[in-house]
Amino acid sequence: MNRPRWSLALSGWVALATTALPDASPVRVVATVAFLLLCPGLAALWWATGPGPRRGDGPAALLAPVVLAGAVSVALCALVAETLFVLGVFSPVRALLALAVLTSALVLTPRLRLPRNDTSAPPRWPSRQGPLSGSAK
């Protein structure tokens, strides 16, 4: 495993550890907000598509996954919060814990590589010879 995967997997646990700091601590606010806005989405995109673009791809290719990760992160945060509300067990620490577990699981589990589907030719079924097959004479 490489360093970005480990740092992304540990980011949620760092944000969760900062909840022990005082409420208005700048370190707590920055770590938690940065985690909630980017890390679950980056983990989901990394799991779905693999590592992002390279440095030589241009600014648009580098910015697009970050913007998409922000949107996916907000969606995942909303889904986790709604699930905890429906279950009647919502608290900010529980939501952070659930998102930290989700982020770590997405980053540390390998992607499932399915075989490619070759749809160029239809499958060959064995022909059945009988009274209903063929033309009637």
Helices and strands as residue ranges (DSSP letters): H 3-17, G 18-20, H 26-49, G 55-57, H 59-87, H 92-108
